[in-house]
Amino acid sequence: MTSFDCCVGFLDTGTPAGAISEILGYSCYVAKPKTKSTAAIIISTDIFGWEIPNIRLIADHFASNGFLCVIPHLFLPPLFPADILGEHSRRIHSLPTEEALEVPEFQNLIKLLPEFKKVNDFPILIRKTEEIIGQLKVEYGIQKVGMIGYCWGGNVVLSMGQNPSSIDACVANHPSALTFPDHIEKLKVPSCFILPEFDRSIGKAEVDLITNVLKSKDFKTKVKYYPNMFHGFAVRGDEKDPEVKEARQDALNIAVQFFKDTLLEN
């Protein structure tokens, strides 16, 4: 979680089309499909939370494919400022790793991590998410729930994927702070992993472990490995870079199809 790729990235230029609603006192970004759906996708975000356009545009894409999609605002302060995303990130990425780690903006973010983790640790987020899922079933008539997570949120969805009474399928994009092999072996719902080549949390050995453990499961699984991509690419990758943009879209398309296969009635 100390890699600078966890704390930098780029903002998308699109305009989100969803709305803000309150669910059990939690502010949520809600993207609704054109026709009512009994399947919902919950997005568990990276450390930059629910407000950046990138994550909301992802929610809109799920809605356009027939899912109710909800991004709950679960984080308590200190929150990570999004103003480092963009040109600051472009400058940091242009530096050698040793120099990038010394950039003041990056150092300021690193100082937030201990307190952020204290008030937004994974068990806390899991409890809040389970409360919201319960309310979605009552308020929206949801019958099937998928979760997709990015970085910090990837850990949350894989933890919840160990309990079939919580969710029905999960997709983890470059998840952070996993415990190997427990997080993989204990999965009990259809699970998909989006994994980049460059990730300090998940190296080649961990990719191989994930792939091999999932082969033994009796439910649908998928692992997609992206050469030359980096931790965070699926949500904060630079849309102006053609290679990154293509990989991001492919990762999102894979997630959409995985949820269609596991959540929607055929």
Secondary structure, DSSP 8 states (H G I E B T S, - for coil): --SGGGT-----------EEEEETTEEEEEE--SS--SEEEEEE--TTTT-SHHHHHHHHHHHHTT-EEEEE----SS---GGGTTHHHHHHHTS-HHHHTT-HHHHHHHHHHHHHHHHS-HHHHHHHHHHHHHHHHHHS---EEEEEEETHHHHHHHHHTT-TTT-SEEEEES--S--TTHHHHT--S-EEEEEEEE-SSS-HHHHHHHHHHHHT-SS-EEEEEEEEEETTHHHHS-TTSHHHHHHHHHHHHHHHHHHHHHHS--
